[in-house]
Amino acid sequence: MNTFVREPINCYTHLGGAILFILGTIVLFVVSLTNDTLNITSCISILIFGLSLVALYTTSGIYHMLYVKDATLIILRKLDHAMIFILIAGSYTPFCLLSLTGAWKWGFISVIWILAIIGILLKIFWMNMPRILSTGMYVGMGWLAVIAINPLYKSLQIEAFMLLLIGGIIYTIGGVIYAMKKPNISKNIGFHELFHIFCLLGSGCHYYAVCKYII
């Protein structure tokens, strides 16, 4: 057992991700400024997207790091799980605000954030919901994009659309691994560690799409 860190791989992968996405958020502002696309909408989109990534991976890293009392650990776990909804909504935000137009733009982003708030409240007050239900909520909210698949396909470059899709698939694979609690490759790398890695890969796909094609 690691004396200082409760779950080393889960902690280090996500704290490392938090550091990368802090730097990545700065890069998004630089790219937007270079492309002469920096305005109030792009600023809001970048901030929400970047902060959602940093918040999720920081919270997760801290939760999996600390040896604390059970009551404190429960609070951290609630925050960790609630931040997944923030990440999903935050990841949708630049695609909605900077690519969609009209009713799709404001309607879809409103639905996404309302669902995120509902999900957060459920996690706070029903933390012990069945794992399959919890995972289903994350995956279902993540794939809500199918409702707007036509306007998204028309408004995005094909590369951005494919990265959005691939990122969603990677997240889903991670969710399935988490729900099934397998595979467990070794003593130190189990389903939970794999879930964390797939989360990072999914985030990376969406980040690259936003950085390269959206802003």
NORQUI-V124657 format. One record per residue. N is the residue number from 1. RES is the residue in one small letter. SS is DSSP state (@ for helix, = for strand, . for the rest). PSI is psi in degrees with one decimal (999 if undefined). OMEGA is omega in degrees with one decimal (none if undefined). Layout:
N/RES/SS/PSI/OMEGA + N/RES/SS/PSI/OMEGA
This chain:
1/m/./137.7/175.8 + 2/n/./126.9/-174.8 + 3/t/./-29.4/-171.1 + 4/f/./-25.7/-176.7 + 5/v/./129.1/-174.0 + 6/r/./-48.2/178.2 + 7/e/./87.9/-170.0 + 8/p/@/-52.4/-175.7 + 9/i/@/-44.7/178.6 + 10/n/@/-37.8/178.9 + 11/c/@/-53.3/-173.0 + 12/y/@/-38.2/179.6 + 13/t/@/-42.2/-175.7 + 14/h/@/-32.4/172.4 + 15/l/@/-36.8/174.2 + 16/g/@/-40.8/176.5 + 17/g/@/-39.7/178.8 + 18/a/@/-44.2/178.9 + 19/i/@/-44.8/179.0 + 20/l/@/-40.7/-176.5 + 21/f/@/-21.4/169.4 + 22/i/@/-49.0/177.0 + 23/l/@/-39.0/-179.4 + 24/g/@/-35.5/178.0 + 25/t/@/-40.4/175.6 + 26/i/@/-42.6/178.2 + 27/v/@/-40.2/179.6 + 28/l/@/-41.8/177.8 + 29/f/@/-41.1/179.3 + 30/v/@/-45.1/179.5 + 31/v/@/-43.9/179.4 + 32/s/@/-40.3/178.1 + 33/l/@/-41.5/179.0 + 34/t/@/-39.2/-179.6 + 35/n/./-1.6/-178.3 + 36/d/./36.0/178.1 + 37/t/./10.3/-177.3 + 38/l/./112.8/176.1 + 39/n/./-175.3/-174.9 + 40/i/@/-38.0/-179.1 + 41/t/@/-44.1/179.5 + 42/s/@/-35.9/177.4 + 43/c/@/-47.4/179.4 + 44/i/@/-43.8/-179.1 + 45/s/@/-46.8/-179.5 + 46/i/@/-43.7/-179.5 + 47/l/@/-47.9/-178.6 + 48/i/@/-45.8/179.9 + 49/f/@/-50.1/-178.5 + 50/g/@/-44.9/-179.0 + 51/l/@/-34.3/178.6 + 52/s/@/-40.1/177.0 + 53/l/@/-49.0/-178.3 + 54/v/@/-42.0/-179.0 + 55/a/@/-45.3/-179.5 + 56/l/@/-51.6/-173.8 + 57/y/@/-29.8/175.0 + 58/t/@/-48.8/179.9 + 59/t/@/-45.0/179.6 + 60/s/@/-44.3/179.9 + 61/g/@/-43.3/180.0 + 62/i/@/-43.1/179.7 + 63/y/@/-42.6/-177.4 + 64/h/./-2.2/-178.7 + 65/m/./-43.6/-164.0 + 66/l/./138.1/165.3 + 67/y/./108.1/-177.2 + 68/v/./173.7/177.5 + 69/k/./155.4/-177.0 + 70/d/@/-40.6/-178.4 + 71/a/@/-41.0/178.1 + 72/t/@/-39.1/179.9 + 73/l/@/-36.6/177.8 + 74/i/@/-42.0/178.3 + 75/i/@/-45.2/179.3 + 76/l/@/-36.9/179.2 + 77/r/@/-41.0/176.9 + 78/k/@/-43.9/178.2 + 79/l/@/-42.8/179.9 + 80/d/@/-49.2/-178.2 + 81/h/@/-37.8/179.6 + 82/a/@/-34.5/-178.7 + 83/m/@/-19.2/176.7 + 84/i/@/-39.2/177.9 + 85/f/@/-37.8/176.4 + 86/i/@/-42.7/-179.9 + 87/l/@/-43.4/-179.7 + 88/i/@/-50.0/180.0 + 89/a/@/-40.1/179.0 + 90/g/@/-34.7/179.2 + 91/s/@/-32.8/177.2 + 92/y/@/-28.6/-169.4 + 93/t/@/-52.2/-179.6 + 94/p/@/-33.2/177.6 + 95/f/@/-38.2/179.8 + 96/c/@/-53.2/-172.9 + 97/l/@/-31.4/-173.8 + 98/l/@/-6.7/-178.6 + 99/s/@/-46.2/-179.4 + 100/l/./161.4/179.6 + 101/t/./163.7/172.6 + 102/g/@/-139.7/-175.8 + 103/a/@/-36.2/178.7 + 104/w/@/-41.6/-177.9 + 105/k/@/-57.3/-173.8 + 106/w/@/-33.3/178.9 + 107/g/@/-46.9/-175.8 + 108/f/@/-43.0/-178.5 + 109/i/@/-31.9/176.9 + 110/s/@/-45.2/178.9 + 111/v/@/-44.7/-178.5 + 112/i/@/-46.2/-177.0 + 113/w/@/-31.3/174.3 + 114/i/@/-44.3/177.6 + 115/l/@/-36.5/178.1 + 116/a/@/-43.3/179.1 + 117/i/@/-43.1/177.7 + 118/i/@/-44.1/179.3 + 119/g/@/-41.6/178.7 + 120/i/@/-45.3/179.6 + 121/l/@/-40.2/177.5 + 122/l/@/-41.9/-179.9 + 123/k/@/-33.9/179.8 + 124/i/@/-42.4/-173.2 + 125/f/@/-9.4/178.3 + 126/w/./63.3/-174.3 + 127/m/./-30.6/-174.9 + 128/n/./26.7/175.3 + 129/m/./152.9/-179.5 + 130/p/./139.0/-177.6 + 131/r/@/-40.9/-177.8 + 132/i/@/-36.5/177.9 + 133/l/@/-44.0/179.4 + 134/s/@/-47.9/179.3 + 135/t/@/-39.4/178.6 + 136/g/@/-35.9/177.6 + 137/m/@/-44.7/179.5 + 138/y/@/-49.3/-177.1 + 139/v/@/-42.5/180.0 + 140/g/@/-44.0/177.8 + 141/m/@/-38.7/179.5 + 142/g/@/-35.9/-178.3 + 143/w/@/11.6/176.0 + 144/l/@/-16.2/179.3 + 145/a/@/-20.7/179.9 + 146/v/@/-26.0/177.3 + 147/i/@/-36.3/-178.2 + 148/a/@/24.3/-173.4 + 149/i/@/-36.5/-179.3 + 150/n/@/-52.9/177.3 + 151/p/@/-33.5/177.0 + 152/l/@/-43.7/-179.9 + 153/y/@/-38.9/-178.7 + 154/k/@/-32.1/-173.8 + 155/s/@/-22.5/-177.5 + 156/l/./150.2/167.0 + 157/q/./150.5/-175.6 + 158/i/@/-35.0/178.8 + 159/e/@/-42.5/179.2 + 160/a/@/-40.6/178.9 + 161/f/@/-42.9/-179.2 + 162/m/@/-38.1/177.2 + 163/l/@/-38.1/175.4 + 164/l/@/-44.9/-179.8 + 165/l/@/-47.6/-179.0 + 166/i/@/-42.1/177.1 + 167/g/@/-42.1/178.1 + 168/g/@/-40.7/178.5 + 169/i/@/-42.6/179.7 + 170/i/@/-45.0/176.1 + 171/y/@/-42.5/-178.0 + 172/t/@/-42.4/176.7 + 173/i/@/-43.8/177.0 + 174/g/@/-40.9/178.7 + 175/g/@/-40.8/178.2 + 176/v/@/-43.1/177.2 + 177/i/@/-43.3/179.9 + 178/y/@/-43.6/-178.2 + 179/a/@/-38.3/-177.2 + 180/m/@/-14.6/-177.4 + 181/k/./34.2/176.2 + 182/k/./156.9/10.5 + 183/p/./160.1/173.1 + 184/n/./101.4/-170.3 + 185/i/./-42.3/-178.5 + 186/s/./-176.7/180.0 + 187/k/./-36.5/-175.5 + 188/n/./-16.0/-179.2 + 189/i/./96.2/179.4 + 190/g/./-165.9/-177.6 + 191/f/@/-35.7/-177.0 + 192/h/@/-42.0/177.7 + 193/e/@/-40.7/177.5 + 194/l/@/-40.3/176.8 + 195/f/@/-44.6/179.3 + 196/h/@/-41.3/-179.6 + 197/i/@/-42.1/178.7 + 198/f/@/-34.7/175.8 + 199/c/@/-45.4/179.1 + 200/l/@/-41.8/179.9 + 201/l/@/-41.5/177.4 + 202/g/@/-43.2/177.6 + 203/s/@/-39.1/179.3 + 204/g/@/-41.2/177.9 + 205/c/@/-46.9/-178.1 + 206/h/@/-36.8/177.1 + 207/y/@/-46.1/-178.6 + 208/y/@/-38.5/178.1 + 209/a/@/-44.9/-179.4 + 210/v/@/-45.0/-177.0 + 211/c/@/-42.4/-173.0 + 212/k/@/-34.9/-167.9 + 213/y/@/-17.6/-173.0 + 214/i/@/-47.3/-175.6 + 215/i/./999/none
